[in-house]
Amino acid sequence: MSCWTWPSFSISPGCWRKKIKTIDLHVHSIHSDGTCTVEQIVGIARRRGVSVMSLTDHDTLDGWKSFRKLCRDSSIRPISGVELSSVYSRVVHILGYRMERFEPVEEVLEWVRERRNDRNERIVSRLRELGADVTMEDVRREAGGPVVGRPHIARALAAKGIVPDLPAAFSEYLARGAPAYVQREGLSPEGCVRVIREAGGLPVLAHPSLTGLEGGDFDDFLDEMKGYGLWGLECISSHCSSVKAYNYLAAAEKHALFPTAGSDFHGSIRPNAALGVQVSDDFLPWARLCVNF
């Protein structure tokens, strides 16, 4: 089992003899629902000594070209990435790394964004029916980019004083079961994996703790996803404790999935998710991710 630290806890016998790298394979910018520009993210990563990083914005690759250049200028090894949210009974997000063919992915992402935009319109319509004076213009202003989602609607509600903060926006209006919630349309988990594979990428299950699955149910789900072509499991993230991370590393080994690590950095919207995760030199087969040291 690979060695890792989070942030100072370590596992695996002999780990202390290995070289440690700071990486982050799960980062969001203003191109989706993050609050930092690509330039700001790379600056933070440089100061924190990050050596490998992937920009994984939701449903878009718009930030990739500038991210790649800025990373290379800062001696950070960039990995192309995206995060796809599936339509499923549970929270299932799939990270895609090392996309080599962008055109087929862009077509699918455009379709996903259209479904997302339709949902946003319906949510705002419901909010207005409930007496919340918010418009799509307010929401787009908060987004500042092409990808708009519920976090931006939450920010618009808070900016207009309709709710005190983002958690209240979700609990009162936007969470599943709340008055303004609208079920999204989009790709199935299998569809997400297939899109990434067809683009030459490597699909990874993001923040598995958010699926709510444990024990045998989680094992069965991983078996199913592995059958679709899942490549990896995000074992270390800001969403799970060190104990859960250890269990996910064991699950990855059990199901022959590659473990990955990422903070799910969003800037000020998730202040507890600091950019950068420490892992051992041999944590991943870096060449499979087009990374050479």
C-alpha positions in Angstrom: 0.0 0.0 0.0 1.3 3.4 -0.9 2.5 5.9 1.7 0.7 9.2 2.3 0.5 12.0 4.8 -2.7 14.0 5.7 -1.4 16.4 6.8 1.1 14.8 9.2 -0.3 11.3 9.7 1.5 8.6 7.8 0.9 4.9 7.1 2.7 2.0 5.5 5.9 0.4 7.1 9.1 2.0 5.9 7.2 5.0 4.6 9.6 7.4 6.3 12.4 6.2 4.0 10.5 7.4 0.9 10.6 10.8 -0.7 7.5 12.8 -0.3 5.7 14.9 -3.0 3.0 17.5 -2.7 0.4 16.9 -5.4 -3.2 17.9 -6.0 -5.4 16.1 -8.6 -8.7 17.7 -7.7 -8.9 21.5 -8.1 -11.6 23.9 -9.2 -11.3 27.4 -10.6 -13.8 30.1 -11.6 -14.3 28.2 -14.8 -16.8 26.1 -12.8 -17.7 26.7 -9.1 -14.4 27.7 -7.6 -13.6 31.2 -6.5 -10.0 31.5 -7.6 -8.7 32.2 -11.1 -6.3 29.8 -12.7 -3.5 32.3 -12.1 -4.3 32.4 -8.4 -4.5 28.6 -8.1 -1.1 28.2 -9.7 0.4 30.9 -7.5 -1.0 29.1 -4.4 0.4 25.8 -5.6 3.8 27.3 -6.2 3.9 28.7 -2.7 2.8 25.4 -1.2 5.4 23.4 -3.2 3.0 21.4 -5.3 4.8 19.4 -8.0 1.9 17.8 -9.8 -1.6 19.3 -10.3 -4.8 18.8 -12.2 -7.5 21.3 -12.9 -10.7 19.4 -12.7 -13.5 21.9 -13.3 -17.1 20.7 -13.6 -18.2 19.9 -17.1 -15.6 22.1 -18.8 -12.0 22.1 -20.1 -11.9 25.9 -20.7 -9.2 26.5 -18.2 -6.8 23.9 -19.5 -4.6 25.8 -21.9 -3.8 28.7 -19.6 -3.4 26.2 -16.7 -0.9 24.1 -18.6 1.2 27.2 -19.5 1.2 28.7 -16.1 2.0 25.3 -14.5 5.0 24.8 -16.8 6.2 28.3 -16.2 6.1 27.5 -12.5 7.8 24.1 -12.8 4.6 22.3 -11.8 3.6 19.3 -13.9 0.1 19.7 -15.2 -2.4 17.0 -15.9 -5.5 17.7 -18.0 -8.7 17.0 -16.0 -12.5 17.4 -15.7 -15.1 16.4 -13.2 -18.4 14.9 -14.4 -21.5 14.6 -12.1 -23.7 11.6 -12.9 -27.4 11.3 -12.6 -27.8 8.6 -10.0 -29.6 7.8 -6.8 -26.4 8.8 -4.9 -23.7 11.4 -5.3 -21.4 9.9 -7.9 -18.8 12.2 -9.5 -16.2 10.9 -11.9 -12.9 12.6 -12.4 -11.3 12.3 -15.9 -7.5 12.7 -16.3 -5.2 12.8 -19.3 -7.7 13.5 -22.0 -5.9 13.2 -25.3 -8.9 13.9 -27.6 -10.8 17.0 -26.5 -13.3 17.3 -29.4 -15.6 14.4 -28.5 -15.5 15.4 -24.9 -16.4 19.0 -25.7 -19.5 17.9 -27.6 -20.7 15.8 -24.6 -19.8 18.6 -22.1 -21.8 21.1 -24.2 -24.8 18.7 -23.9 -24.3 18.4 -20.2 -24.1 22.2 -19.7 -27.3 22.6 -21.7 -29.0 20.2 -19.3 -27.5 22.0 -16.4 -28.6 25.4 -17.7 -32.2 24.2 -18.2 -32.2 23.0 -14.6 -30.9 26.3 -13.4 -33.7 28.1 -15.1 -36.2 25.8 -13.5 -34.7 26.3 -10.1 -34.7 30.1 -10.4 -38.4 30.0 -11.6 -39.3 28.0 -8.5 -37.4 30.4 -6.3 -39.4 33.3 -7.7 -42.6 31.4 -7.2 -41.5 31.0 -3.5 -41.0 34.8 -3.2 -37.2 34.8 -3.5 -36.3 37.8 -5.8 -33.4 36.3 -7.7 -32.9 36.2 -11.5 -30.6 34.3 -13.8 -28.7 37.5 -14.4 -27.9 37.6 -10.7 -26.8 33.9 -10.9 -24.6 34.4 -14.0 -23.0 37.5 -12.3 -22.0 35.2 -9.4 -20.7 32.5 -11.7 -18.5 34.8 -13.9 -17.9 31.9 -16.3 -19.7 29.4 -18.6 -20.5 26.8 -16.1 -23.4 27.7 -13.7 -24.7 25.5 -10.9 -26.4 25.5 -7.6 -23.5 27.0 -5.7 -23.8 30.1 -7.9 -27.6 30.3 -7.2 -26.8 29.9 -3.5 -24.3 32.8 -3.8 -26.9 35.0 -5.5 -29.4 34.3 -2.7 -26.9 35.2 -0.1 -25.7 38.3 -2.0 -29.3 39.6 -2.1 -29.8 39.0 1.6 -32.5 36.3 1.0 -30.4 33.9 3.1 -27.6 34.6 5.5 -25.1 32.2 3.9 -24.6 29.4 1.5 -25.4 26.5 3.8 -28.8 28.2 4.6 -29.4 28.6 0.8 -29.1 24.9 0.4 -31.0 23.8 3.5 -33.9 26.2 2.9 -34.1 26.1 -0.9 -31.6 24.1 -3.0 -30.8 20.7 -1.3 -32.5 17.5 -2.4 -36.0 17.6 -0.9 -36.0 21.4 -0.4 -38.7 23.6 -2.1 -36.7 24.8 -5.1 -34.8 21.5 -5.7 -35.0 20.2 -9.3 -33.7 16.8 -10.3 -30.8 17.1 -12.8 -30.6 15.4 -16.1 -27.3 14.1 -17.5 -25.0 11.2 -17.8 -25.2 7.9 -15.8 -22.0 6.8 -13.9 -21.4 4.4 -16.8 -21.8 7.2 -19.3 -19.3 9.4 -17.5 -16.7 6.6 -17.5 -17.4 5.9 -21.1 -17.0 9.5 -22.2 -13.6 9.8 -20.4 -12.4 6.4 -21.8 -13.4 7.3 -25.4 -11.3 10.5 -25.1 -8.3 8.5 -24.1 -8.6 9.5 -20.4 -8.4 7.8 -17.1 -11.7 7.8 -15.0 -11.5 8.0 -11.2 -14.3 7.9 -8.6 -14.2 11.2 -6.8 -14.7 11.7 -3.0 -16.2 8.2 -2.4 -17.4 9.2 1.1 -20.1 11.4 -0.5 -21.7 8.3 -2.1 -22.8 7.2 1.4 -21.9 3.6 0.6 -20.0 1.4 3.0 -18.9 -2.2 3.4 -20.4 -4.7 1.0 -22.5 -2.1 -0.8 -19.4 -0.1 -1.5 -17.5 -3.2 -2.7 -20.4 -4.1 -5.0 -20.5 -0.6 -6.4 -16.8 -0.6 -7.1 -17.1 -3.9 -8.9 -19.8 -2.5 -11.1 -17.8 0.6 -11.8 -14.7 -1.4 -12.5 -16.7 -3.3 -15.1 -17.5 0.0 -16.8 -13.8 0.8 -17.0 -13.1 2.8 -13.8 -9.3 3.3 -13.5 -8.9 4.8 -10.0 -10.4 5.7 -6.7 -9.8 9.1 -5.0 -8.6 7.7 -1.6 -7.3 10.9 0.0 -9.4 14.1 0.0 -10.6 16.8 2.2 -13.9 14.9 2.5 -12.7 12.0 4.6 -10.8 11.3 7.8 -7.4 9.5 7.9 -9.2 6.3 8.9 -11.5 6.5 5.9 -8.6 7.3 3.7 -6.8 4.2 4.9 -10.0 2.1 4.2 -10.2 3.6 0.7 -6.6 2.7 0.0 -7.3 -0.8 1.0 -10.4 -0.8 -1.2 -8.4 0.4 -4.2 -5.9 -2.4 -3.6 -8.7 -5.0 -3.3 -10.4 -3.9 -6.5 -7.2 -3.3 -8.5 -7.9 0.4 -8.8 -5.2 3.1 -8.7 -5.4 5.4 -5.6 -5.4 9.2 -6.2 -5.3 12.2 -4.0 -6.8 15.7 -4.3 -8.1 18.4 -2.0 -11.3 19.3 -4.0 -10.0 22.9 -3.6 -12.7 25.5 -4.4 -11.1 28.6 -2.8 -13.2 30.6 -0.3 -16.3 28.5 -0.9 -14.6 25.6 0.8 -12.1 27.2 3.1 -11.2 23.9 4.9 -10.0 22.3 1.8 -6.4 23.6 1.5 -4.6 23.0 -1.8 -2.0 20.2 -1.8 -1.8 16.7 -0.5 1.4 14.9 0.5 2.1 11.5 -0.9 5.1 9.2 -1.5 7.1 9.3 -4.7 5.6 5.9 -5.8 2.0 6.7 -4.9 0.9 6.6 -8.6 2.3 5.3 -11.9 3.1 8.8 -13.0 3.9 7.9 -16.6 0.3 6.7 -17.0 -0.7 10.2 -16.2 1.8 11.6 -18.7 4.0 12.9 -15.9 7.8 12.5 -16.1 10.2 13.4 -13.3 
